[in-house]
Amino acid sequence: MSDGEGVVDFVVVAYREAGHWQVESVSRQFGHDLGRIVEVLRQRPGDGGALAFVSVDEDFFYAVRLAGADVRLLLSDVTAATDWPMARDVVERLRLPLPDDDDAVQPAGDLTIFADLGVDPMALAAICDDIDCYPDEMLMRIAARAGFGPQLDDVLP
């Protein structure tokens, strides 16, 4: 698959400041580089850290949550790592083996990444396992449970 500039659908950053969610869109180019996403998150002042959602080719998403020096990651579909360098970066950062072509579609990483925001691991797994949903729909469901659904909806393309 091509990893050209057009494959990243969107990159959104969210953080709480003074008790209110701030959600903003950032350059899609950042979605190709996990290190750059972490840098962007370090620049956000969030009360409990900051998080980023990256939607790729209407196929999968990855989420990054930064709190202090702690970087937490979630990939909605581990099999995406067989075709997409950015998904492979997430899998490698998680120190997981690369999937085989016949592996099942399933999330990889920290399913507790949003637990303190009201998205428990079972609910998050169910959202990621819904193969009939596009990444933006999955992310809207996560954001709605976490309390920033309207703000995310306002910035999505």
TIVO-11442 format. One record per atom (N, C-alpha, C): residue in three letters; residue number from 1; atom name; x negated, y negated, z. Coordinates in nm, 4 decimals. Atoms other than C-alpha are relative to their C-alpha. Layout:
% residues N
ALA,NUM,CA,X,Y,Z
...
This chain:
% residues 157
MET,1,N,-0.0838,0.1188,0.0000
MET,1,CA,0.0000,0.0000,0.0000
MET,1,C,-0.0876,-0.1242,0.0000
SER,2,N,0.0707,0.1268,0.0017
SER,2,CA,-0.1061,-0.3533,-0.0582
SER,2,C,0.0110,-0.0676,0.1355
ASP,3,N,-0.0056,0.0774,-0.1239
ASP,3,CA,-0.1933,-0.5650,0.2387
ASP,3,C,-0.0105,-0.1479,-0.0345
GLY,4,N,0.0031,0.1385,0.0451
GLY,4,CA,-0.1439,-0.8891,0.0503
GLY,4,C,0.0735,-0.0931,0.0940
GLU,5,N,-0.0538,0.1028,-0.0885
GLU,5,CA,-0.0279,-1.2124,0.2045
GLU,5,C,0.1509,0.0096,0.0189
GLY,6,N,-0.1449,-0.0022,-0.0063
GLY,6,CA,0.3407,-1.1526,0.1274
GLY,6,C,0.0597,0.1106,0.0844
VAL,7,N,-0.0574,-0.1133,-0.0714
VAL,7,CA,0.3788,-0.8340,0.3323
VAL,7,C,0.0406,-0.0318,0.1432
VAL,8,N,-0.0413,0.0385,-0.1346
VAL,8,CA,0.4047,-1.0070,0.6694
VAL,8,C,0.1251,-0.0853,-0.0152
ASP,9,N,-0.1273,0.0708,0.0102
ASP,9,CA,0.7681,-1.1132,0.6979
ASP,9,C,-0.0011,-0.1261,0.0853
PHE,10,N,0.0086,0.1145,-0.0895
PHE,10,CA,0.7124,-1.3397,0.9975
PHE,10,C,-0.0845,0.0349,0.1211
VAL,11,N,0.0698,-0.0098,-0.1281
VAL,11,CA,0.5081,-1.3987,1.3111
VAL,11,C,0.0650,-0.1025,0.0919
VAL,12,N,-0.0679,0.0861,-0.0962
VAL,12,CA,0.6892,-1.5402,1.6133
VAL,12,C,-0.0667,0.0146,0.1353
VAL,13,N,0.0579,0.0028,-0.1338
VAL,13,CA,0.5451,-1.6392,1.9496
VAL,13,C,0.1076,-0.0492,0.0970
ALA,14,N,-0.0972,0.0407,-0.1024
ALA,14,CA,0.7577,-1.6641,2.2654
ALA,14,C,-0.0684,-0.0036,0.1359
TYR,15,N,0.0535,0.0122,-0.1360
TYR,15,CA,0.6745,-1.7779,2.6169
TYR,15,C,0.0967,-0.0843,0.0818
ARG,16,N,-0.0839,0.0797,-0.0904
ARG,16,CA,0.8484,-1.9240,2.9202
ARG,16,C,-0.0831,-0.1131,0.0567
GLU,17,N,0.0656,0.1173,-0.0562
GLU,17,CA,0.7565,-2.2737,3.0265
GLU,17,C,0.1046,-0.0739,0.0829
ALA,18,N,-0.0921,0.0658,-0.0933
ALA,18,CA,0.9206,-2.4342,3.3288
ALA,18,C,0.1361,0.0703,0.0015
GLY,19,N,-0.1223,-0.0802,-0.0090
GLY,19,CA,1.1752,-2.1509,3.3303
GLY,19,C,0.0817,0.0087,-0.1273
HIS,20,N,-0.0740,-0.0022,0.1262
HIS,20,CA,1.2839,-2.1998,2.9683
HIS,20,C,-0.0834,0.0669,-0.1084
TRP,21,N,0.0684,-0.0665,0.1101
TRP,21,CA,1.2000,-1.9869,2.6677
TRP,21,C,-0.0353,-0.0992,-0.1097
GLN,22,N,0.0489,0.0745,0.1152
GLN,22,CA,0.9928,-2.1513,2.3969
GLN,22,C,-0.0309,0.1051,-0.1068
VAL,23,N,0.0214,-0.0953,0.1086
VAL,23,CA,0.9967,-1.9660,2.0647
VAL,23,C,-0.0382,-0.0790,-0.1240
GLU,24,N,0.0472,0.0715,0.1185
GLU,24,CA,0.8026,-2.0741,1.7588
GLU,24,C,-0.0537,0.0969,-0.1035
SER,25,N,0.0562,-0.0761,0.1107
SER,25,CA,0.7068,-1.9407,1.4224
SER,25,C,-0.1428,-0.0484,-0.0220
VAL,26,N,0.1376,0.0361,0.0342
VAL,26,CA,0.3352,-1.9333,1.3369
VAL,26,C,-0.0317,0.0593,-0.1368
SER,27,N,0.0386,-0.0433,0.1342
SER,27,CA,0.1541,-1.8679,1.0107
SER,27,C,0.0033,0.1521,-0.0137
ARG,28,N,-0.0056,-0.1443,0.0268
ARG,28,CA,0.2214,-1.5263,0.8600
ARG,28,C,-0.1389,0.0602,-0.0140
GLN,29,N,0.1364,-0.0502,0.0155
GLN,29,CA,-0.1517,-1.4950,0.7941
GLN,29,C,-0.0533,0.0594,0.1305
PHE,30,N,0.0455,-0.0521,-0.1289
PHE,30,CA,-0.2061,-1.4375,1.1670
PHE,30,C,0.0417,0.1458,0.0199
GLY,31,N,-0.0505,-0.1360,-0.0156
GLY,31,CA,-0.0062,-1.1147,1.1383
GLY,31,C,-0.0930,0.1081,-0.0515
HIS,32,N,0.0957,-0.0955,0.0554
HIS,32,CA,-0.2908,-0.9497,0.9495
HIS,32,C,-0.1169,0.0277,0.0937
ASP,33,N,0.1187,-0.0080,-0.0853
ASP,33,CA,-0.5375,-0.9882,1.2362
ASP,33,C,0.0411,-0.0016,0.1468
LEU,34,N,-0.0387,-0.0135,-0.1401
LEU,34,CA,-0.4652,-0.8614,1.5861
LEU,34,C,-0.0790,-0.0951,0.0893
GLY,35,N,0.0825,0.0909,-0.0785
GLY,35,CA,-0.7539,-1.0648,1.7266
GLY,35,C,0.0494,-0.1437,-0.0076
ARG,36,N,-0.0514,0.1367,0.0159
ARG,36,CA,-0.6092,-1.3865,1.5856
ARG,36,C,0.1325,-0.0176,0.0724
ILE,37,N,-0.1266,0.0069,-0.0748
ILE,37,CA,-0.2684,-1.3065,1.7350
ILE,37,C,-0.0308,-0.0216,0.1478
VAL,38,N,0.0369,0.0158,-0.1409
VAL,38,CA,-0.4326,-1.2704,2.0765
VAL,38,C,-0.0506,-0.1415,0.0256
GLU,39,N,0.0470,0.1382,-0.0145
GLU,39,CA,-0.6093,-1.6058,2.0249
GLU,39,C,0.1165,-0.0986,0.0050
VAL,40,N,-0.1176,0.0869,0.0013
VAL,40,CA,-0.2772,-1.7722,1.9414
VAL,40,C,0.0718,0.0085,0.1344
LEU,41,N,-0.0686,-0.0171,-0.1285
LEU,41,CA,-0.1228,-1.6268,2.2572
LEU,41,C,-0.0773,-0.0653,0.1135
ARG,42,N,0.0821,0.0642,-0.1043
ARG,42,CA,-0.4129,-1.7520,2.4691
ARG,42,C,0.0218,-0.1517,0.0038
GLN,43,N,-0.0226,0.1446,0.0075
GLN,43,CA,-0.3247,-2.1052,2.3555
GLN,43,C,0.1371,-0.0399,0.0541
ARG,44,N,-0.1344,0.0303,-0.0501
ARG,44,CA,0.0301,-2.0780,2.4932
ARG,44,C,-0.0015,0.0051,0.1513
PRO,45,N,0.0098,0.0145,-0.1449
PRO,45,CA,0.0846,-2.1826,2.8545
PRO,45,C,0.0962,0.0855,0.0812
GLY,46,N,-0.1091,-0.0710,-0.0634
GLY,46,CA,0.3598,-1.9333,2.9422
GLY,46,C,-0.0146,0.0321,0.1480
ASP,47,N,-0.0045,-0.0301,-0.1434
ASP,47,CA,0.4629,-1.8836,3.3061
ASP,47,C,-0.0440,0.1435,0.0285
GLY,48,N,0.0344,-0.1404,-0.0200
GLY,48,CA,0.4286,-1.5064,3.2734
GLY,48,C,-0.0735,0.0569,-0.1179
GLY,49,N,0.0685,-0.0432,0.1201
GLY,49,CA,0.2094,-1.4876,2.9682
GLY,49,C,0.0810,-0.0345,-0.1230
ALA,50,N,-0.0665,0.0277,0.1273
ALA,50,CA,0.3090,-1.5056,2.6050
ALA,50,C,0.0078,0.1287,-0.0791
LEU,51,N,-0.0138,-0.1187,0.0831
LEU,51,CA,0.4225,-1.2545,2.3475
LEU,51,C,0.0163,-0.0403,-0.1452
ALA,52,N,-0.0136,0.0223,0.1440
ALA,52,CA,0.4177,-1.2239,1.9708
ALA,52,C,0.0707,0.1193,-0.0614
PHE,53,N,-0.0651,-0.1014,0.0821
PHE,53,CA,0.6372,-1.0330,1.7298
PHE,53,C,-0.0501,-0.0190,-0.1422
VAL,54,N,0.0434,0.0040,0.1391
VAL,54,CA,0.5001,-0.9476,1.3859
VAL,54,C,0.0825,0.1026,-0.0771
SER,55,N,-0.0799,-0.0878,0.0853
SER,55,CA,0.7389,-0.8039,1.1264
SER,55,C,-0.0737,0.0184,-0.1322
VAL,56,N,0.0777,-0.0309,0.1195
VAL,56,CA,0.5763,-0.6284,0.8311
VAL,56,C,0.0853,0.0720,-0.1040
ASP,57,N,-0.0603,-0.0599,0.1189
ASP,57,CA,0.7305,-0.5557,0.4919
ASP,57,C,0.1399,0.0581,0.0237
GLU,58,N,-0.1329,-0.0485,-0.0366
GLU,58,CA,1.0792,-0.5103,0.6423
GLU,58,C,-0.0023,0.1491,0.0339
ASP,59,N,0.0205,-0.1425,-0.0248
ASP,59,CA,0.9398,-0.1727,0.7532
ASP,59,C,-0.0259,0.0313,0.1471
PHE,60,N,0.0355,-0.0243,-0.1400
PHE,60,CA,0.7961,-0.1969,1.1056
PHE,60,C,-0.0383,-0.1331,0.0635
PHE,61,N,0.0507,0.1183,-0.0688
PHE,61,CA,0.6907,-0.4448,1.3701
PHE,61,C,-0.1030,0.0441,0.1010
TYR,62,N,0.0822,-0.0210,-0.1188
TYR,62,CA,0.4251,-0.4762,1.6304
TYR,62,C,0.0165,-0.1203,0.0902
ALA,63,N,-0.0142,0.1039,-0.1024
ALA,63,CA,0.4425,-0.6726,1.9517
ALA,63,C,-0.1266,-0.0031,0.0823
VAL,64,N,0.1177,0.0218,-0.0840
VAL,64,CA,0.1590,-0.8176,2.1562
VAL,64,C,0.0456,-0.0852,0.1172
ARG,65,N,-0.0321,0.0803,-0.1179
ARG,65,CA,0.1987,-0.9427,2.5109
ARG,65,C,-0.1290,-0.0254,0.0758
LEU,66,N,0.1212,0.0413,-0.0696
LEU,66,CA,-0.0761,-1.1340,2.6849
LEU,66,C,0.0389,-0.0617,0.1331
ALA,67,N,-0.0170,0.0573,-0.1333
ALA,67,CA,-0.0783,-1.2005,3.0578
ALA,67,C,-0.1379,0.0006,0.0642
GLY,68,N,0.1379,0.0075,-0.0477
GLY,68,CA,-0.4130,-1.3248,3.1798
GLY,68,C,-0.0910,0.0686,-0.1008
ALA,69,N,0.0897,-0.0736,0.0888
ALA,69,CA,-0.6748,-1.0899,3.0361
ALA,69,C,0.0648,0.1288,-0.0520
ASP,70,N,-0.0688,-0.1236,0.0347
ASP,70,CA,-0.4225,-0.8065,2.9978
ASP,70,C,0.0714,-0.0134,-0.1344
VAL,71,N,-0.0638,-0.0030,0.1312
VAL,71,CA,-0.3265,-0.7350,2.6348
VAL,71,C,0.0782,0.1307,-0.0098
ARG,72,N,-0.0879,-0.1163,0.0116
ARG,72,CA,-0.0296,-0.5016,2.5944
ARG,72,C,0.0546,0.0053,-0.1416
LEU,73,N,-0.0371,-0.0166,0.1400
LEU,73,CA,0.0727,-0.3583,2.2583
LEU,73,C,0.1111,0.1011,-0.0181
LEU,74,N,-0.1040,-0.0936,0.0404
LEU,74,CA,0.3699,-0.1881,2.1002
LEU,74,C,0.0081,-0.0015,-0.1517
LEU,75,N,-0.0192,-0.0173,0.1437
LEU,75,CA,0.3988,-0.0546,1.7452
LEU,75,C,0.1299,0.0765,-0.0177
SER,76,N,-0.1327,-0.0614,0.0107
SER,76,CA,0.7540,0.0292,1.6402
SER,76,C,-0.0018,0.1351,-0.0701
ASP,77,N,0.0078,-0.1250,0.0756
ASP,77,CA,0.6458,0.3135,1.4083
ASP,77,C,-0.1456,0.0390,-0.0179
VAL,78,N,0.1396,-0.0415,0.0048
VAL,78,CA,0.3175,0.4938,1.4589
VAL,78,C,-0.0416,0.0456,-0.1392
THR,79,N,0.0364,-0.0477,0.1336
THR,79,CA,0.3328,0.6405,1.1073
THR,79,C,-0.0390,-0.1139,-0.0942
ALA,80,N,0.0407,0.1144,0.0820
ALA,80,CA,0.2861,0.2897,0.9661
ALA,80,C,-0.1522,-0.0109,-0.0074
ALA,81,N,0.1463,0.0069,-0.0027
ALA,81,CA,-0.0822,0.3288,1.0586
ALA,81,C,-0.0640,0.0785,-0.1137
THR,82,N,0.0567,-0.0730,0.1136
THR,82,CA,-0.1278,0.5684,0.7663
THR,82,C,-0.0097,-0.0888,-0.1237
ASP,83,N,-0.0039,0.0846,0.1190
ASP,83,CA,-0.0530,0.2879,0.5176
ASP,83,C,-0.0410,-0.1448,0.0215
TRP,84,N,0.0173,0.1429,-0.0248
TRP,84,CA,-0.1031,-0.0485,0.6854
TRP,84,C,-0.1174,-0.0275,0.0936
PRO,85,N,0.1156,0.0316,-0.0849
PRO,85,CA,-0.4338,-0.1863,0.8195
PRO,85,C,0.0368,-0.0641,0.1332
MET,86,N,-0.0343,0.0651,-0.1266
MET,86,CA,-0.2615,-0.4044,1.0814
MET,86,C,0.0589,0.1013,0.0982
ALA,87,N,-0.0527,-0.1051,-0.0882
ALA,87,CA,-0.0736,-0.1006,1.2204
ALA,87,C,-0.1141,0.0898,0.0467
ARG,88,N,0.1166,-0.0802,-0.0367
ARG,88,CA,-0.3982,0.0963,1.2149
ARG,88,C,-0.0807,-0.0699,0.1101
ASP,89,N,0.0707,0.0765,-0.1037
ASP,89,CA,-0.5634,-0.1825,1.4195
ASP,89,C,0.0660,0.0181,0.1363
VAL,90,N,-0.0725,-0.0177,-0.1262
VAL,90,CA,-0.2914,-0.1501,1.6841
VAL,90,C,-0.0245,0.1399,0.0555
VAL,91,N,0.0209,-0.1385,-0.0441
VAL,91,CA,-0.3261,0.2303,1.6983
VAL,91,C,-0.1422,0.0176,0.0525
GLU,92,N,0.1395,-0.0104,-0.0455
GLU,92,CA,-0.7046,0.2020,1.7267
GLU,92,C,-0.0210,-0.0720,0.1312
ARG,93,N,0.0126,0.0756,-0.1253
ARG,93,CA,-0.6779,-0.0634,1.9992
ARG,93,C,0.0627,0.0777,0.1161
LEU,94,N,-0.0645,-0.0839,-0.1008
LEU,94,CA,-0.4449,0.1749,2.1857
LEU,94,C,-0.0787,0.1279,0.0275
ARG,95,N,0.0835,-0.1200,-0.0103
ARG,95,CA,-0.7102,0.4463,2.1422
ARG,95,C,0.0820,0.1271,-0.0204
LEU,96,N,-0.0810,-0.1151,0.0378
LEU,96,CA,-0.4585,0.6818,1.9865
LEU,96,C,-0.0551,0.0590,-0.1287
PRO,97,N,0.0425,-0.0571,0.1281
PRO,97,CA,-0.5336,0.9258,1.7075
PRO,97,C,0.0870,-0.0531,-0.1128
LEU,98,N,-0.0788,0.0426,0.1150
LEU,98,CA,-0.4265,0.8179,1.3631
LEU,98,C,0.1008,0.1096,-0.0321
PRO,99,N,-0.1019,-0.1002,0.0281
PRO,99,CA,-0.1022,0.9897,1.2654
PRO,99,C,-0.0280,0.0735,-0.1307
ASP,100,N,0.0028,-0.0752,0.1253
ASP,100,CA,-0.0740,1.2560,0.9979
ASP,100,C,0.1198,-0.0424,-0.0833
ASP,101,N,-0.1103,0.0366,0.0886
ASP,101,CA,0.1515,1.2076,0.6978
ASP,101,C,0.1319,0.0644,0.0396
ASP,102,N,-0.1236,-0.0699,-0.0366
ASP,102,CA,0.4016,1.4548,0.8419
ASP,102,C,0.0442,-0.0270,0.1440
ASP,103,N,-0.0415,0.0350,-0.1360
ASP,103,CA,0.4223,1.2993,1.1909
ASP,103,C,0.1344,-0.0716,-0.0023
ALA,104,N,-0.1317,0.0615,-0.0121
ALA,104,CA,0.7611,1.1787,1.3102
ALA,104,C,-0.0126,-0.1510,0.0237
VAL,105,N,-0.0094,0.1426,-0.0271
VAL,105,CA,0.8569,0.8120,1.3135
VAL,105,C,0.0318,-0.0165,0.1485
GLN,106,N,-0.0219,0.0264,-0.1421
GLN,106,CA,0.8240,0.6984,1.6751
GLN,106,C,-0.0868,-0.1177,0.0423
PRO,107,N,0.0812,0.1126,-0.0465
PRO,107,CA,0.6980,0.3995,1.8692
PRO,107,C,-0.1293,0.0486,0.0650
ALA,108,N,0.1275,-0.0293,-0.0651
ALA,108,CA,0.3424,0.3893,2.0008
ALA,108,C,-0.0376,-0.1195,0.0853
GLY,109,N,0.0457,0.1084,-0.0852
GLY,109,CA,0.1964,0.1896,2.2831
GLY,109,C,0.0787,-0.0087,0.1287
ASP,110,N,-0.0547,0.0268,-0.1321
ASP,110,CA,0.3381,0.0341,2.5954
ASP,110,C,0.1507,-0.0224,-0.0054
LEU,111,N,-0.1462,0.0131,0.0005
LEU,111,CA,0.7115,0.1027,2.6191
LEU,111,C,0.0513,-0.0791,0.1206
THR,112,N,-0.0400,0.0844,-0.1138
THR,112,CA,0.7152,-0.0940,2.9475
THR,112,C,-0.0340,-0.1470,-0.0249
ILE,113,N,0.0485,0.1339,0.0338
ILE,113,CA,0.5896,-0.4070,2.7692
ILE,113,C,0.0999,-0.1105,0.0332
PHE,114,N,-0.1023,0.1006,-0.0274
PHE,114,CA,0.9225,-0.5880,2.8197
PHE,114,C,0.0896,0.0372,0.1171
ALA,115,N,-0.0851,-0.0487,-0.1105
ALA,115,CA,1.0554,-0.4050,3.1277
ALA,115,C,0.0353,-0.1118,0.0976
ASP,116,N,-0.0277,0.1093,-0.0940
ASP,116,CA,1.0229,-0.7119,3.3512
ASP,116,C,0.0918,-0.1067,-0.0603
LEU,117,N,-0.0886,0.0944,0.0678
LEU,117,CA,1.2280,-0.9042,3.0931
LEU,117,C,0.1389,0.0606,-0.0242
GLY,118,N,-0.1313,-0.0624,0.0129
GLY,118,CA,1.5206,-0.6622,3.1090
GLY,118,C,0.0126,0.1013,-0.1121
VAL,119,N,-0.0025,-0.1002,0.1061
VAL,119,CA,1.4243,-0.4238,2.8291
VAL,119,C,-0.0757,0.1223,0.0516
ASP,120,N,0.0651,-0.1170,-0.0588
ASP,120,CA,1.3596,-0.0905,2.9966
ASP,120,C,-0.0549,0.0913,-0.1099
PRO,121,N,0.0646,-0.0852,0.1001
PRO,121,CA,1.1471,0.1750,2.8218
PRO,121,C,0.0971,0.0853,-0.0822
MET,122,N,-0.0970,-0.0823,0.0732
MET,122,CA,1.4462,0.3945,2.7292
MET,122,C,0.0726,-0.0848,-0.1055
ALA,123,N,-0.0687,0.0882,0.0945
ALA,123,CA,1.6286,0.1017,2.5674
ALA,123,C,-0.0935,-0.0402,-0.1136
LEU,124,N,0.0971,0.0393,0.1020
LEU,124,CA,1.3132,-0.0074,2.3848
LEU,124,C,-0.0254,0.1150,-0.0969
ALA,125,N,0.0196,-0.1169,0.0863
ALA,125,CA,1.2533,0.3451,2.2532
ALA,125,C,0.1207,0.0203,-0.0909
ALA,126,N,-0.1216,-0.0160,0.0803
ALA,126,CA,1.6148,0.3644,2.1358
ALA,126,C,0.0066,-0.1046,-0.1111
ILE,127,N,0.0017,0.1056,0.1018
ILE,127,CA,1.5812,0.0319,1.9532
ILE,127,C,-0.0986,0.0357,-0.1107
CYS,128,N,0.1030,-0.0343,0.0986
CYS,128,CA,1.2600,0.1435,1.7816
CYS,128,C,0.0358,0.1255,-0.0804
ASP,129,N,-0.0380,-0.1249,0.0671
ASP,129,CA,1.4093,0.4834,1.6934
ASP,129,C,0.1162,-0.0159,-0.0969
ASP,130,N,-0.1152,0.0223,0.0873
ASP,130,CA,1.7045,0.3306,1.5074
ASP,130,C,-0.0485,-0.0257,-0.1425
ILE,131,N,0.0572,0.0110,0.1351
ILE,131,CA,1.5915,0.4001,1.1502
ILE,131,C,0.0887,-0.0789,-0.0964
ASP,132,N,-0.0887,0.0790,0.0844
ASP,132,CA,1.8914,0.2126,1.0109
ASP,132,C,-0.0190,-0.1506,0.0194
CYS,133,N,0.0241,0.1420,-0.0285
CYS,133,CA,1.7644,-0.1189,1.1537
CYS,133,C,-0.1295,-0.0470,-0.0638
TYR,134,N,0.1211,0.0658,0.0472
TYR,134,CA,1.5172,-0.3539,0.9929
TYR,134,C,-0.0730,-0.0580,0.1204
PRO,135,N,0.0754,0.0545,-0.1135
PRO,135,CA,1.2392,-0.4952,1.2124
PRO,135,C,0.0605,-0.1266,0.0593
ASP,136,N,-0.0568,0.1230,-0.0553
ASP,136,CA,1.4071,-0.8351,1.2437
ASP,136,C,0.1224,0.0309,0.0866
GLU,137,N,-0.1165,-0.0389,-0.0801
GLU,137,CA,1.7229,-0.6651,1.3726
GLU,137,C,-0.0434,0.0612,0.1330
MET,138,N,0.0530,-0.0589,-0.1230
MET,138,CA,1.5230,-0.4622,1.6234
MET,138,C,-0.0505,-0.1094,0.0938
LEU,139,N,0.0565,0.1075,-0.0814
LEU,139,CA,1.3415,-0.7730,1.7425
LEU,139,C,0.1090,-0.0900,0.0573
MET,140,N,-0.1125,0.0779,-0.0536
MET,140,CA,1.6693,-0.9629,1.7775
MET,140,C,0.0649,0.0722,0.1173
ARG,141,N,-0.0579,-0.0759,-0.1109
ARG,141,CA,1.8038,-0.6833,1.9977
ARG,141,C,-0.0884,-0.0096,0.1246
ILE,142,N,0.0942,0.0128,-0.1116
ILE,142,CA,1.4896,-0.6974,2.2140
ILE,142,C,0.0103,-0.1398,0.0606
ALA,143,N,-0.0059,0.1386,-0.0466
ALA,143,CA,1.5029,-1.0783,2.2361
ALA,143,C,0.1312,-0.0286,0.0725
ALA,144,N,-0.1294,0.0221,-0.0660
ALA,144,CA,1.8735,-1.0741,2.3246
ALA,144,C,-0.0013,0.0578,0.1405
ARG,145,N,0.0089,-0.0612,-0.1332
ARG,145,CA,1.8089,-0.8365,2.6140
ARG,145,C,-0.0944,-0.0772,0.0911
ALA,146,N,0.1007,0.0722,-0.0789
ALA,146,CA,1.5067,-1.0416,2.7246
ALA,146,C,0.0414,-0.1436,0.0317
GLY,147,N,-0.0502,0.1328,-0.0321
GLY,147,CA,1.7038,-1.3665,2.7228
GLY,147,C,-0.0385,-0.1118,-0.0952
PHE,148,N,0.0340,0.1058,0.0944
PHE,148,CA,1.5718,-1.5506,2.4184
PHE,148,C,0.0503,0.0297,-0.1420
GLY,149,N,-0.0579,-0.0315,0.1301
GLY,149,CA,1.7903,-1.4170,2.1377
GLY,149,C,0.0359,-0.1211,-0.0833
PRO,150,N,-0.0345,0.1175,0.0809
PRO,150,CA,1.9347,-1.7546,2.0300
PRO,150,C,-0.1227,-0.0780,-0.0482
GLN,151,N,0.1221,0.0728,0.0399
GLN,151,CA,1.5891,-1.9149,2.0273
GLN,151,C,-0.0729,0.0729,-0.1133
LEU,152,N,0.0632,-0.0763,0.1066
LEU,152,CA,1.4491,-1.6314,1.8155
LEU,152,C,0.0790,-0.0150,-0.1291
ASP,153,N,-0.0846,0.0141,0.1181
ASP,153,CA,1.7435,-1.6520,1.5773
ASP,153,C,-0.0220,-0.1353,-0.0681
ASP,154,N,0.0220,0.1347,0.0553
ASP,154,CA,1.6761,-2.0251,1.5328
ASP,154,C,-0.1273,-0.0102,-0.0831
VAL,155,N,0.1273,0.0137,0.0707
VAL,155,CA,1.3187,-1.9682,1.4090
VAL,155,C,-0.0227,0.1053,-0.1074
LEU,156,N,0.0195,-0.1026,0.1011
LEU,156,CA,1.3592,-1.6559,1.1967
LEU,156,C,0.0325,-0.0547,-0.1383
PRO,157,N,-0.0233,0.0484,0.1380
PRO,157,CA,1.3360,-1.7142,0.8220
PRO,157,C,0.1328,0.0490,-0.0544
